[in-house]
């Protein structure tokens, strides 16, 4: 050792510094502790897996943006998908894989939207649920309607519709986490406007809730959606007349503006 504390070799040459160790990529294990996740910054719209990580269980590569805690449930779906993906491709297994992939990306899109980000665009994919509009929050409206008219017994979710047309509608969608079906109410974006009073939004939400409580019936070969009982219950809405007037007179104008990409 010299006076400056630098290690020298026998011939007085200063040794070369060691090469810094390569940074290890962050990894996670699933809840069972047998599926490992690795994060690839080059991935965005795809996930990959390979078998043989631990006793034949797979290793899953995910996009780097999925390593946050908010994606924990999505990672569990990816682990379940990978366990099936490395098995023999029977017809039953293929159906399970397809279902898990669909649920995974549906959940990922929902997480991104909930975080204020854009969903991953893909043709044919179910759009995420977005109850918060530019002017109105549908969750608050649904909560008030459910409490006032249905004793908080109605189980459903609500979103602004992605359709350009003026119709609101009710559909059945599959929960990406549990795989169970649930009722979804989609409200026309013609209602998400500065000129739309709250009683009008509440009216259309109440109308769509009734479709869940009073489903269509078959009579003499005809499918009756708005039968006598439905119309009778619909008129119990306290602002029924005001809502139907706004719906007939103002909503069509708002829809025309939306189609022409004009502000409403």
C-alpha positions in Angstrom: 0.0 0.0 0.0 1.3 3.5 -0.9 1.1 6.7 1.1 -2.3 7.5 -0.4 -3.9 4.3 0.6 -4.3 2.9 -2.9 -3.6 -0.8 -3.2 -0.7 -1.5 -5.6 0.5 -4.8 -7.0 4.0 -6.1 -6.7 5.1 -4.1 -9.7 3.6 -0.8 -8.5 0.6 -0.8 -11.0 -2.8 0.3 -9.7 -5.3 -2.5 -10.1 -8.2 -1.9 -12.5 -11.6 -1.3 -10.8 -14.0 -4.3 -11.0 -16.8 -4.1 -13.5 -20.0 -3.0 -11.8 -22.5 -5.8 -11.3 -25.4 -5.9 -13.7 -28.6 -4.5 -12.1 -31.0 -7.3 -11.4 -34.5 -6.7 -12.8 -37.3 -6.4 -10.2 -39.3 -9.6 -9.8 -42.4 -10.7 -7.9 -44.0 -14.0 -7.0 -47.7 -14.6 -7.2 -49.8 -15.3 -4.2 -49.0 -19.1 -4.3 -45.2 -18.4 -4.4 -44.7 -20.6 -7.5 -45.2 -18.2 -10.5 -42.5 -15.5 -10.9 -43.1 -12.2 -12.7 -40.4 -10.3 -14.5 -40.9 -6.8 -16.0 -39.9 -5.9 -19.6 -39.8 -2.2 -20.5 -40.2 -3.2 -24.2 -43.6 -4.8 -23.7 -46.8 -2.8 -23.7 -49.7 -4.7 -25.2 -48.5 -8.3 -24.7 -47.4 -10.8 -21.9 -45.2 -13.8 -22.2 -44.5 -17.0 -20.3 -42.1 -19.9 -20.2 -42.3 -23.1 -18.2 -39.7 -24.5 -15.8 -39.1 -21.8 -13.3 -40.0 -23.7 -10.2 -41.0 -27.4 -10.4 -42.5 -26.8 -13.8 -44.4 -23.7 -12.9 -44.1 -20.8 -15.4 -42.2 -17.5 -15.4 -44.3 -14.6 -16.7 -42.9 -11.5 -18.4 -45.1 -8.4 -18.0 -44.8 -4.8 -19.2 -42.8 -2.7 -16.8 -45.8 -0.5 -16.0 -47.6 -3.5 -14.4 -45.2 -3.8 -11.4 -47.1 -1.4 -9.1 -49.4 -2.6 -6.3 -52.5 -1.5 -8.2 -51.9 -4.3 -10.7 -51.7 -7.0 -8.1 -55.0 -8.6 -9.1 -54.1 -8.4 -12.8 -50.8 -10.2 -12.0 -52.8 -13.0 -10.3 -54.9 -13.4 -13.5 -51.7 -13.5 -15.6 -50.3 -16.2 -13.3 -53.5 -18.3 -13.7 -53.3 -17.7 -17.5 -49.6 -18.9 -17.6 -50.4 -22.1 -15.7 -52.9 -23.0 -18.4 -50.8 -21.7 -21.3 -48.0 -24.2 -20.6 -50.4 -27.2 -20.6 -51.5 -29.3 -23.5 -53.8 -27.3 -25.8 -57.1 -29.1 -25.5 -60.3 -27.5 -26.6 -61.3 -26.9 -23.0 -58.0 -25.5 -22.1 -58.0 -23.1 -25.1 -61.4 -21.8 -24.0 -60.0 -21.1 -20.5 -56.9 -19.4 -21.9 -59.0 -17.1 -24.1 -61.3 -16.2 -21.2 -58.4 -15.4 -18.9 -56.7 -13.3 -21.5 -59.9 -11.3 -22.1 -60.4 -10.8 -18.4 -56.7 -9.8 -17.8 -56.7 -7.0 -20.4 -60.2 -5.8 -19.4 -58.9 -5.4 -15.8 -55.7 -3.8 -17.0 -57.7 -1.2 -19.0 -59.9 -0.6 -16.0 -56.9 0.0 -13.8 -55.3 2.4 -16.3 -58.6 4.4 -16.6 -59.0 4.5 -12.8 -55.5 6.0 -12.7 -56.5 8.7 -15.2 -54.5 7.1 -18.1 -55.6 5.9 -21.5 -56.6 2.3 -22.0 -54.6 -0.1 -24.2 -56.3 0.2 -27.6 -57.3 -3.1 -29.1 -60.0 -3.9 -31.7 -63.0 -5.6 -30.2 -62.0 -5.2 -26.6 -64.7 -4.3 -24.1 -64.3 -0.6 -23.1 -63.5 0.1 -19.5 -66.1 1.4 -17.1 -66.0 5.2 -16.8 -68.7 6.7 -14.5 -66.9 10.1 -14.2 -67.8 12.3 -17.1 -66.8 15.9 -18.0 -69.8 17.4 -16.1 -71.5 14.6 -14.2 -70.5 11.6 -12.0 -72.9 8.7 -12.7 -71.9 6.8 -9.6 -73.4 9.5 -7.4 -76.6 9.6 -9.5 -77.0 5.8 -9.3 -76.4 5.8 -5.6 -79.2 8.4 -5.1 -81.6 6.5 -7.4 -80.9 3.2 -5.7 -81.5 4.6 -2.3 -84.6 6.5 -3.2 -86.5 4.0 -5.4 -84.9 0.6 -4.8 -84.1 0.5 -1.1 -80.4 0.0 -2.0 -81.2 -3.5 -3.2 -80.2 -3.0 -6.8 -76.8 -4.5 -7.7 -75.3 -3.0 -10.9 -72.6 -0.7 -12.2 -72.8 2.3 -14.5 -70.7 4.0 -17.1 -70.8 6.6 -19.9 -71.4 4.9 -23.2 -68.8 4.9 -26.0 -71.5 4.8 -28.6 -71.9 8.0 -30.7 -75.7 7.4 -30.9 -78.2 8.8 -28.4 -79.4 5.6 -26.8 -78.7 4.5 -23.3 -78.9 0.8 -22.6 -78.4 -2.1 -20.1 -76.2 -5.1 -20.7 -74.6 -8.0 -18.9 -70.8 -8.0 -18.5 -68.3 -10.4 -16.9 -66.3 -9.2 -13.9 -62.6 -9.6 -14.9 -61.5 -10.6 -11.4 -64.3 -13.1 -10.3 -65.5 -14.1 -13.7 -69.1 -13.6 -12.6 -71.7 -11.7 -14.6 -73.0 -8.3 -13.5 -75.5 -5.7 -14.8 -74.0 -2.7 -16.5 -75.9 0.5 -17.3 -74.5 2.6 -20.1 -75.7 6.2 -20.4 -75.5 8.3 -23.6 -72.8 11.0 -23.6 -75.5 13.4 -24.8 -76.4 13.6 -21.1 -72.9 14.6 -20.1 -73.3 18.2 -21.0 -73.4 21.6 -19.4 -77.0 22.1 -20.6 -78.2 18.8 -18.9 -79.9 19.2 -15.5 -79.4 16.6 -12.8 -83.1 15.6 -13.0 -82.6 14.5 -16.6 -79.6 12.3 -15.8 -81.4 10.8 -12.8 -84.4 10.1 -15.1 -82.5 8.1 -17.6 -80.6 6.2 -14.9 -83.9 5.4 -13.2 -85.3 4.2 -16.5 -82.3 1.8 -17.1 -82.5 0.6 -13.5 -86.1 -0.5 -14.2 -84.9 -2.6 -17.1 -83.0 -4.7 -14.5 -85.9 -4.9 -12.1 -88.5 -5.5 -14.8 -86.8 -7.5 -17.6 -88.4 -8.0 -21.0 -91.1 -10.7 -21.4 -92.3 -12.9 -24.3 -95.9 -12.7 -25.2 -97.5 -14.3 -28.3 -94.1 -14.4 -30.0 -93.4 -10.8 -29.2 -90.6 -9.5 -26.9 -92.1 -6.7 -24.8 -89.5 -4.4 -23.3 -91.7 -1.5 -22.1 -94.9 -3.2 -20.9 -97.7 -1.7 -18.9 -96.0 -2.5 -15.5 -92.8 -0.9 -16.7 -94.6 2.3 -17.9 -96.5 2.5 -14.6 -93.3 2.2 -12.5 -91.5 4.6 -14.8 -94.0 7.4 -14.0 -93.2 7.1 -10.3 -90.1 9.1 -11.0 -90.8 12.5 -9.4 -89.4 14.5 -12.4 -90.8 12.2 -15.1 -92.5 14.9 -17.2 -89.5 17.2 -17.0 -87.0 14.4 -17.9 -89.0 13.1 -20.9 -89.4 16.7 -22.2 -85.6 17.3 -22.0 -85.0 13.8 -23.5 -87.1 14.6 -26.6 -86.1 18.2 -27.1 -82.5 18.7 -26.0 -80.8 15.3 -26.2 -81.2 15.0 -30.1 -79.4 18.4 -30.4 -76.6 17.2 -28.1 -76.2 14.0 -30.1 -75.9 16.0 -33.4 -73.2 18.1 -31.8 -71.3 15.0 -30.7 -71.5 13.5 -34.2 -70.0 16.7 -35.6 -67.4 16.9 -32.8 -68.8 20.1 -31.5 -68.8 21.0 -27.8 -72.1 20.6 -25.9 
